[in-house]
């Protein structure tokens, strides 16, 4: 992937009032994200740009630590949480300092409860809204939509995530690629972790197959972000895309599906590949009115709706006695070319009679691609 030059980002910095966002993505610790951000900060400073370090995590790596020399570092905010001293980016101090560019590391990090925002990427969003340009970094496994895919393929469930919509909002995305063999060499040389942690890392997260999977995902994410940047969408006044093999995407959501997150992640991934808008549509039947469904189902529904919005979907709630008919009417009136639905859990006899929702969508959704998702347990749960 071509290296993003400092002067390229500077051109973006000089445009508009809202801050611009440049992201460095890697597939694992040690590929050089922080190092490259600091290199760019020095290059910008040499060009007369007012650049500061909002939060940089060197993890004790000498080469990275040396690059901080000569750059202005905004002091961190220190909080006491559960009798432990915690350091976070001082958002208020950065806002008050108002530099042209601020460097912020580890964007998926969860802030300590005393902070104004729950996640560090939300701090960045406030900086951007204030007109401050940001250079940031994170590893690809922290993308929310990849959670199920990673758990299924490499047996890892990532706890700290950020929404795909944050990545899609970036003005520049740079992939820090490195051959897996070279990363292993850096690890064994003690350039990533302390020597006592290397054997465990090689046996677990840094296994060859894990890193190869993550590397492929990182390359794909950046390629798709470039497609989004150069792709075209209908302008105001133009006709919506027509259904049938292309067009917008819709995820059909029931009130409390057991695998809703998987469906939403699948929708986010497919919408990114298609470079299109997507909807999450929930059809409320008379027996599923808010005062009739139990509190737990209502809580799950609200959680799923919140996740859908974080992933960048437009959430639509319809009311109808016939959910399938309502879904198809919405799809045809909104230029939807793809519908994602979970495999029905209704009794076998309803499927045999063609009454199950997924069967009806397949039968009645002429001109629309219907994607019926089956659910499997994570890889490590399938082992004998």
FIBAPA-970376 format. One record per residue (C-alpha): residue number from 1; x, y, z; residue in one letter. Coordinates in Angstrom, 1 decimal. Layout:
N
[rec NUM,[X,Y,Z],"A"]
...
This chain:
384
[rec 1,[0.0,0.0,0.0],"X"]
[rec 2,[1.5,3.4,-0.9],"X"]
[rec 3,[2.9,5.4,2.0],"X"]
[rec 4,[0.8,8.5,2.9],"X"]
[rec 5,[3.1,11.5,2.6],"X"]
[rec 6,[3.0,14.3,5.2],"X"]
[rec 7,[2.4,16.8,2.5],"X"]
[rec 8,[-0.7,14.9,1.3],"X"]
[rec 9,[-2.3,15.1,4.7],"X"]
[rec 10,[-1.3,18.8,4.9],"X"]
[rec 11,[-3.4,19.5,1.8],"X"]
[rec 12,[-6.4,18.1,3.7],"X"]
[rec 13,[-5.6,20.1,6.8],"X"]
[rec 14,[-5.7,23.3,4.9],"X"]
[rec 15,[-9.3,22.7,3.8],"X"]
[rec 16,[-12.6,23.2,5.6],"X"]
[rec 17,[-13.5,24.0,9.2],"X"]
[rec 18,[-14.1,20.5,10.6],"X"]
[rec 19,[-11.0,18.6,11.4],"X"]
[rec 20,[-9.6,16.0,9.1],"X"]
[rec 21,[-8.9,12.4,10.1],"X"]
[rec 22,[-6.0,10.2,9.0],"X"]
[rec 23,[-5.8,6.6,10.3],"X"]
[rec 24,[-3.0,4.2,10.4],"X"]
[rec 25,[-4.2,0.5,10.5],"X"]
[rec 26,[-2.1,-2.5,11.4],"X"]
[rec 27,[-2.9,-6.2,11.8],"X"]
[rec 28,[-0.9,-6.7,15.1],"X"]
[rec 29,[1.2,-4.9,17.7],"X"]
[rec 30,[4.7,-4.2,16.4],"X"]
[rec 31,[4.0,-3.4,12.7],"X"]
[rec 32,[5.0,0.2,13.2],"X"]
[rec 33,[1.8,2.3,13.5],"X"]
[rec 34,[3.0,4.5,16.4],"X"]
[rec 35,[6.5,4.8,14.8],"X"]
[rec 36,[5.1,6.0,11.5],"X"]
[rec 37,[2.7,8.5,13.2],"X"]
[rec 38,[5.6,10.0,15.1],"X"]
[rec 39,[7.7,10.2,11.9],"X"]
[rec 40,[4.8,12.1,10.2],"X"]
[rec 41,[4.5,14.4,13.2],"X"]
[rec 42,[8.2,15.4,12.8],"X"]
[rec 43,[7.7,15.9,9.0],"X"]
[rec 44,[4.7,18.1,9.6],"X"]
[rec 45,[6.5,20.1,12.3],"X"]
[rec 46,[9.4,20.7,9.9],"X"]
[rec 47,[6.9,22.2,7.4],"X"]
[rec 48,[5.7,24.7,10.1],"X"]
[rec 49,[2.6,22.8,11.2],"X"]
[rec 50,[1.5,23.2,14.8],"X"]
[rec 51,[1.4,19.5,15.8],"X"]
[rec 52,[1.2,18.0,19.3],"X"]
[rec 53,[1.1,14.5,20.8],"X"]
[rec 54,[-2.3,14.0,22.5],"X"]
[rec 55,[-1.7,10.4,23.6],"X"]
[rec 56,[1.1,8.1,22.4],"X"]
[rec 57,[1.8,4.6,23.8],"X"]
[rec 58,[5.4,3.4,23.2],"X"]
[rec 59,[5.1,0.2,25.2],"X"]
[rec 60,[8.7,0.8,26.2],"X"]
[rec 61,[10.0,0.3,22.7],"X"]
[rec 62,[13.3,2.3,22.5],"X"]
[rec 63,[13.1,3.2,18.8],"X"]
[rec 64,[9.6,4.6,19.2],"X"]
[rec 65,[10.4,6.4,22.4],"X"]
[rec 66,[13.3,8.1,20.8],"X"]
[rec 67,[11.0,9.7,18.2],"X"]
[rec 68,[9.0,11.6,20.9],"X"]
[rec 69,[12.1,13.8,21.4],"X"]
[rec 70,[11.6,17.2,19.9],"X"]
[rec 71,[7.7,17.0,19.8],"X"]
[rec 72,[5.3,18.8,22.1],"X"]
[rec 73,[3.5,16.3,24.4],"X"]
[rec 74,[0.2,17.4,26.0],"X"]
[rec 75,[0.3,16.2,29.6],"X"]
[rec 76,[-2.0,13.4,30.4],"X"]
[rec 77,[-5.0,13.6,32.8],"X"]
[rec 78,[-4.6,11.4,35.9],"X"]
[rec 79,[-7.6,9.8,37.5],"X"]
[rec 80,[-7.9,7.5,40.5],"X"]
[rec 81,[-10.3,4.7,39.8],"X"]
[rec 82,[-10.8,1.8,42.2],"X"]
[rec 83,[-7.7,2.9,44.1],"X"]
[rec 84,[-5.6,2.7,40.9],"X"]
[rec 85,[-4.0,5.7,39.2],"X"]
[rec 86,[-5.0,5.8,35.6],"X"]
[rec 87,[-3.6,8.1,32.8],"X"]
[rec 88,[-5.8,9.2,29.9],"X"]
[rec 89,[-5.6,11.7,27.1],"X"]
[rec 90,[-6.5,15.2,28.6],"X"]
[rec 91,[-9.3,16.1,26.2],"X"]
[rec 92,[-9.9,19.5,27.8],"X"]
[rec 93,[-6.3,20.4,27.6],"X"]
[rec 94,[-6.0,19.5,23.9],"X"]
[rec 95,[-9.1,21.4,23.1],"X"]
[rec 96,[-7.8,24.5,25.0],"X"]
[rec 97,[-4.4,24.1,23.3],"X"]
[rec 98,[-6.1,23.9,19.9],"X"]
[rec 99,[-3.2,22.7,17.7],"X"]
[rec 100,[-3.5,22.2,14.0],"X"]
[rec 101,[-2.8,18.5,14.3],"X"]
[rec 102,[-2.9,16.1,17.2],"X"]
[rec 103,[-1.6,12.5,17.3],"X"]
[rec 104,[-3.7,10.0,19.2],"X"]
[rec 105,[-2.8,6.4,19.6],"X"]
[rec 106,[-4.9,3.2,20.4],"X"]
[rec 107,[-8.3,4.7,19.4],"X"]
[rec 108,[-10.3,1.6,20.5],"X"]
[rec 109,[-9.2,2.2,24.1],"X"]
[rec 110,[-11.9,2.3,26.8],"X"]
[rec 111,[-11.5,5.5,28.9],"X"]
[rec 112,[-11.7,5.4,32.7],"X"]
[rec 113,[-15.2,6.2,34.0],"X"]
[rec 114,[-14.3,9.8,35.2],"X"]
[rec 115,[-13.7,10.7,31.5],"X"]
[rec 116,[-16.4,12.6,29.5],"X"]
[rec 117,[-16.5,9.9,26.8],"X"]
[rec 118,[-16.5,6.1,27.2],"X"]
[rec 119,[-14.1,5.5,24.3],"X"]
[rec 120,[-11.0,7.3,23.0],"X"]
[rec 121,[-12.3,7.4,19.4],"X"]
[rec 122,[-15.2,9.5,20.8],"X"]
[rec 123,[-12.6,12.0,22.2],"X"]
[rec 124,[-11.3,12.2,18.7],"X"]
[rec 125,[-14.7,12.9,17.3],"X"]
[rec 126,[-15.0,15.9,19.6],"X"]
[rec 127,[-11.6,17.1,18.5],"X"]
[rec 128,[-12.6,16.8,14.9],"X"]
[rec 129,[-15.8,18.7,15.6],"X"]
[rec 130,[-13.7,21.5,17.1],"X"]
[rec 131,[-11.7,21.8,13.9],"X"]
[rec 132,[-8.6,20.0,15.2],"X"]
[rec 133,[-7.0,17.6,12.7],"X"]
[rec 134,[-6.2,14.1,14.0],"X"]
[rec 135,[-3.7,11.4,13.1],"X"]
[rec 136,[-4.7,8.2,14.8],"X"]
[rec 137,[-4.0,4.4,14.9],"X"]
[rec 138,[-5.6,1.1,15.8],"X"]
[rec 139,[-5.3,-2.6,14.8],"X"]
[rec 140,[-7.8,-4.1,12.4],"X"]
[rec 141,[-9.2,-6.6,15.0],"X"]
[rec 142,[-10.7,-3.7,16.9],"X"]
[rec 143,[-13.3,-3.0,14.2],"X"]
[rec 144,[-16.7,-3.9,15.7],"X"]
[rec 145,[-18.0,-5.7,12.6],"X"]
[rec 146,[-15.1,-8.2,12.6],"X"]
[rec 147,[-15.8,-9.5,16.1],"X"]
[rec 148,[-17.8,-12.6,15.1],"X"]
[rec 149,[-15.5,-13.3,12.1],"X"]
[rec 150,[-12.4,-13.3,14.4],"X"]
[rec 151,[-14.1,-15.4,17.0],"X"]
[rec 152,[-15.1,-17.9,14.4],"X"]
[rec 153,[-11.7,-18.1,12.6],"X"]
[rec 154,[-9.1,-17.5,15.2],"X"]
[rec 155,[-11.0,-18.1,18.5],"X"]
[rec 156,[-10.4,-14.5,19.7],"X"]
[rec 157,[-13.2,-12.2,21.1],"X"]
[rec 158,[-11.9,-8.6,21.1],"X"]
[rec 159,[-13.4,-6.6,24.0],"X"]
[rec 160,[-12.3,-3.1,23.0],"X"]
[rec 161,[-13.8,-2.1,19.7],"X"]
[rec 162,[-14.7,0.9,17.6],"X"]
[rec 163,[-17.5,1.2,15.0],"X"]
[rec 164,[-16.9,0.8,11.3],"X"]
[rec 165,[-18.5,4.2,10.7],"X"]
[rec 166,[-15.5,5.8,12.4],"X"]
[rec 167,[-13.2,4.2,9.8],"X"]
[rec 168,[-15.5,5.2,7.0],"X"]
[rec 169,[-15.4,8.8,8.2],"X"]
[rec 170,[-11.6,9.0,7.7],"X"]
[rec 171,[-10.1,11.2,5.1],"X"]
[rec 172,[-7.0,9.1,4.7],"X"]
[rec 173,[-6.3,5.5,5.6],"X"]
[rec 174,[-2.9,3.9,5.5],"X"]
[rec 175,[-2.2,0.2,6.0],"X"]
[rec 176,[1.0,-0.7,7.9],"X"]
[rec 177,[1.8,-4.0,6.2],"X"]
[rec 178,[4.6,-6.3,7.2],"X"]
[rec 179,[5.4,-9.9,6.3],"X"]
[rec 180,[4.4,-12.3,9.1],"X"]
[rec 181,[8.0,-13.7,9.2],"X"]
[rec 182,[9.4,-10.2,9.7],"X"]
[rec 183,[7.0,-9.5,12.5],"X"]
[rec 184,[8.0,-12.8,14.2],"X"]
[rec 185,[11.7,-11.7,13.8],"X"]
[rec 186,[10.9,-8.4,15.5],"X"]
[rec 187,[9.0,-10.2,18.3],"X"]
[rec 188,[11.9,-12.6,18.9],"X"]
[rec 189,[14.4,-9.7,18.9],"X"]
[rec 190,[12.5,-8.1,21.8],"X"]
[rec 191,[11.3,-5.2,19.8],"X"]
[rec 192,[7.6,-5.7,20.6],"X"]
[rec 193,[7.4,-7.4,24.1],"X"]
[rec 194,[9.8,-8.2,26.9],"X"]
[rec 195,[11.7,-11.4,26.4],"X"]
[rec 196,[9.7,-13.3,29.0],"X"]
[rec 197,[6.4,-12.7,27.1],"X"]
[rec 198,[7.7,-13.8,23.7],"X"]
[rec 199,[7.1,-17.6,24.0],"X"]
[rec 200,[3.5,-17.2,25.1],"X"]
[rec 201,[2.8,-14.6,22.4],"X"]
[rec 202,[4.2,-17.0,19.7],"X"]
[rec 203,[2.0,-19.8,21.0],"X"]
[rec 204,[-1.2,-17.8,21.2],"X"]
[rec 205,[-2.0,-14.6,19.4],"X"]
[rec 206,[1.1,-14.4,17.2],"X"]
[rec 207,[0.7,-17.8,15.6],"X"]
[rec 208,[1.3,-17.9,11.9],"X"]
[rec 209,[-2.3,-18.7,10.9],"X"]
[rec 210,[-3.7,-16.0,13.2],"X"]
[rec 211,[-1.4,-13.3,11.9],"X"]
[rec 212,[-2.0,-14.3,8.2],"X"]
[rec 213,[-5.8,-14.0,8.8],"X"]
[rec 214,[-5.5,-10.6,10.4],"X"]
[rec 215,[-3.1,-9.3,7.7],"X"]
[rec 216,[-5.5,-10.3,5.0],"X"]
[rec 217,[-8.3,-8.5,6.9],"X"]
[rec 218,[-6.2,-5.3,7.2],"X"]
[rec 219,[-5.4,-5.3,3.5],"X"]
[rec 220,[-9.0,-5.8,2.6],"X"]
[rec 221,[-10.2,-3.0,4.9],"X"]
[rec 222,[-7.9,-0.5,3.4],"X"]
[rec 223,[-8.7,-1.6,-0.1],"X"]
[rec 224,[-12.4,-1.1,0.7],"X"]
[rec 225,[-11.8,2.3,2.2],"X"]
[rec 226,[-10.1,3.4,-1.0],"X"]
[rec 227,[-13.1,2.0,-3.0],"X"]
[rec 228,[-15.4,4.1,-0.8],"X"]
[rec 229,[-13.3,7.2,-1.3],"X"]
[rec 230,[-13.3,6.9,-5.1],"X"]
[rec 231,[-16.7,5.3,-5.5],"X"]
[rec 232,[-19.8,7.2,-6.6],"X"]
[rec 233,[-23.2,7.5,-5.0],"X"]
[rec 234,[-26.5,9.0,-6.2],"X"]
[rec 235,[-26.6,12.7,-5.8],"X"]
[rec 236,[-29.6,14.6,-4.5],"X"]
[rec 237,[-32.3,14.5,-7.1],"X"]
[rec 238,[-31.0,11.3,-8.8],"X"]
[rec 239,[-32.9,8.1,-8.9],"X"]
[rec 240,[-32.3,5.6,-6.2],"X"]
[rec 241,[-30.4,2.4,-7.2],"X"]
[rec 242,[-32.7,-0.3,-8.7],"X"]
[rec 243,[-33.1,-3.6,-6.9],"X"]
[rec 244,[-31.5,-6.7,-8.2],"X"]
[rec 245,[-27.9,-7.7,-7.6],"X"]
[rec 246,[-26.8,-4.2,-6.6],"X"]
[rec 247,[-28.3,-1.2,-4.8],"X"]
[rec 248,[-28.7,-0.7,-1.1],"X"]
[rec 249,[-28.6,-3.3,1.6],"X"]
[rec 250,[-31.1,-4.1,4.3],"X"]
[rec 251,[-30.8,-6.3,7.4],"X"]
[rec 252,[-34.1,-7.7,8.6],"X"]
[rec 253,[-34.2,-7.7,12.4],"X"]
[rec 254,[-36.7,-9.4,14.7],"X"]
[rec 255,[-37.5,-8.3,18.2],"X"]
[rec 256,[-35.0,-10.6,20.0],"X"]
[rec 257,[-33.0,-12.7,17.6],"X"]
[rec 258,[-30.3,-14.8,19.4],"X"]
[rec 259,[-27.6,-13.9,16.8],"X"]
[rec 260,[-28.5,-10.3,16.0],"X"]
[rec 261,[-24.9,-9.0,16.4],"X"]
[rec 262,[-23.8,-11.5,13.8],"X"]
[rec 263,[-26.4,-10.3,11.3],"X"]
[rec 264,[-25.5,-6.7,11.9],"X"]
[rec 265,[-21.8,-7.3,11.5],"X"]
[rec 266,[-22.5,-9.2,8.3],"X"]
[rec 267,[-24.6,-6.3,7.0],"X"]
[rec 268,[-21.9,-3.8,7.9],"X"]
[rec 269,[-19.2,-5.8,6.1],"X"]
[rec 270,[-21.3,-6.3,3.0],"X"]
[rec 271,[-22.4,-2.7,2.8],"X"]
[rec 272,[-18.7,-1.7,3.0],"X"]
[rec 273,[-17.8,-4.0,0.1],"X"]
[rec 274,[-20.7,-2.8,-2.0],"X"]
[rec 275,[-20.0,0.9,-1.1],"X"]
[rec 276,[-23.6,1.5,-0.4],"X"]
[rec 277,[-26.0,2.7,2.3],"X"]
[rec 278,[-27.7,0.1,4.4],"X"]
[rec 279,[-30.8,-0.2,6.6],"X"]
[rec 280,[-31.7,-2.2,9.7],"X"]
[rec 281,[-35.4,-2.7,9.6],"X"]
[rec 282,[-37.5,-4.0,12.5],"X"]
[rec 283,[-41.2,-4.8,11.9],"X"]
[rec 284,[-43.4,-4.4,15.0],"X"]
[rec 285,[-46.4,-6.7,14.9],"X"]
[rec 286,[-49.5,-6.0,17.0],"X"]
[rec 287,[-48.4,-8.6,19.5],"X"]
[rec 288,[-44.9,-7.1,19.7],"X"]
[rec 289,[-46.1,-3.6,20.8],"X"]
[rec 290,[-43.8,-2.1,23.5],"X"]
[rec 291,[-46.3,-2.7,26.3],"X"]
[rec 292,[-46.7,-6.4,25.3],"X"]
[rec 293,[-43.1,-7.7,25.0],"X"]
[rec 294,[-41.2,-8.4,28.2],"X"]
[rec 295,[-38.5,-6.1,29.6],"X"]
[rec 296,[-35.7,-8.4,28.6],"X"]
[rec 297,[-36.8,-8.6,24.9],"X"]
[rec 298,[-37.2,-4.8,24.9],"X"]
[rec 299,[-33.6,-4.4,26.3],"X"]
[rec 300,[-32.2,-6.7,23.7],"X"]
[rec 301,[-34.0,-4.8,20.9],"X"]
[rec 302,[-32.6,-1.4,22.1],"X"]
[rec 303,[-29.1,-2.9,22.4],"X"]
[rec 304,[-29.3,-4.2,18.8],"X"]
[rec 305,[-30.6,-0.9,17.6],"X"]
[rec 306,[-27.7,0.9,19.3],"X"]
[rec 307,[-25.2,-1.5,17.7],"X"]
[rec 308,[-26.7,-1.0,14.3],"X"]
[rec 309,[-26.4,2.8,14.5],"X"]
[rec 310,[-22.8,2.4,15.7],"X"]
[rec 311,[-22.0,0.3,12.7],"X"]
[rec 312,[-23.4,3.0,10.4],"X"]
[rec 313,[-26.9,1.7,9.6],"X"]
[rec 314,[-30.1,3.7,9.3],"X"]
[rec 315,[-32.5,2.1,11.7],"X"]
[rec 316,[-36.2,1.9,10.6],"X"]
[rec 317,[-39.1,0.6,12.6],"X"]
[rec 318,[-42.2,-0.4,10.8],"X"]
[rec 319,[-45.6,-1.6,12.0],"X"]
[rec 320,[-47.5,-4.3,10.2],"X"]
[rec 321,[-49.4,-7.6,10.8],"X"]
[rec 322,[-47.3,-9.1,7.9],"X"]
[rec 323,[-43.5,-8.6,8.6],"X"]
[rec 324,[-42.4,-10.2,5.3],"X"]
[rec 325,[-44.8,-8.0,3.2],"X"]
[rec 326,[-43.7,-4.9,5.0],"X"]
[rec 327,[-40.0,-5.7,4.5],"X"]
[rec 328,[-40.4,-6.3,0.8],"X"]
[rec 329,[-42.5,-3.1,0.4],"X"]
[rec 330,[-39.8,-1.1,2.1],"X"]
[rec 331,[-37.0,-2.8,0.1],"X"]
[rec 332,[-38.7,-2.0,-3.2],"X"]
[rec 333,[-39.5,1.6,-2.3],"X"]
[rec 334,[-36.0,2.3,-1.1],"X"]
[rec 335,[-33.8,0.8,-3.8],"X"]
[rec 336,[-32.7,-2.2,-1.8],"X"]
[rec 337,[-30.9,-4.9,-3.8],"X"]
[rec 338,[-29.8,-7.1,-1.0],"X"]
[rec 339,[-31.7,-8.4,2.1],"X"]
[rec 340,[-29.9,-10.2,4.9],"X"]
[rec 341,[-32.0,-12.4,7.2],"X"]
[rec 342,[-31.3,-15.0,9.8],"X"]
[rec 343,[-32.4,-18.6,9.1],"X"]
[rec 344,[-35.9,-19.0,10.6],"X"]
[rec 345,[-36.3,-20.9,13.9],"X"]
[rec 346,[-39.9,-21.5,13.3],"X"]
[rec 347,[-41.3,-25.1,13.4],"X"]
[rec 348,[-40.5,-27.5,10.5],"X"]
[rec 349,[-44.1,-27.7,9.4],"X"]
[rec 350,[-44.2,-23.9,8.8],"X"]
[rec 351,[-41.1,-24.2,6.6],"X"]
[rec 352,[-42.7,-27.2,4.8],"X"]
[rec 353,[-45.8,-25.1,4.1],"X"]
[rec 354,[-43.7,-22.1,3.0],"X"]
[rec 355,[-44.8,-19.9,5.9],"X"]
[rec 356,[-41.5,-19.3,7.6],"X"]
[rec 357,[-40.2,-15.8,7.1],"X"]
[rec 358,[-36.9,-16.7,5.3],"X"]
[rec 359,[-38.8,-19.1,2.9],"X"]
[rec 360,[-41.3,-16.4,2.1],"X"]
[rec 361,[-38.6,-13.8,1.4],"X"]
[rec 362,[-36.9,-16.2,-1.0],"X"]
[rec 363,[-40.2,-17.0,-2.7],"X"]
[rec 364,[-41.7,-13.5,-2.9],"X"]
[rec 365,[-38.6,-11.3,-3.1],"X"]
[rec 366,[-38.3,-11.4,-6.9],"X"]
[rec 367,[-35.6,-9.1,-8.2],"X"]
[rec 368,[-33.8,-8.9,-4.8],"X"]
[rec 369,[-30.9,-11.0,-3.6],"X"]
[rec 370,[-31.8,-12.7,-0.3],"X"]
[rec 371,[-29.0,-13.7,1.9],"X"]
[rec 372,[-30.0,-16.3,4.6],"X"]
[rec 373,[-27.4,-16.5,7.3],"X"]
[rec 374,[-26.8,-19.7,9.2],"X"]
[rec 375,[-25.1,-19.5,12.6],"X"]
[rec 376,[-22.3,-21.7,13.8],"X"]
[rec 377,[-20.4,-21.7,17.1],"X"]
[rec 378,[-16.9,-20.3,17.3],"X"]
[rec 379,[-14.0,-22.4,16.0],"X"]
[rec 380,[-12.8,-23.5,19.4],"X"]
[rec 381,[-16.2,-24.6,20.5],"X"]
[rec 382,[-16.5,-26.9,17.4],"X"]
[rec 383,[-13.3,-28.8,18.3],"X"]
[rec 384,[-13.9,-32.3,19.6],"X"]
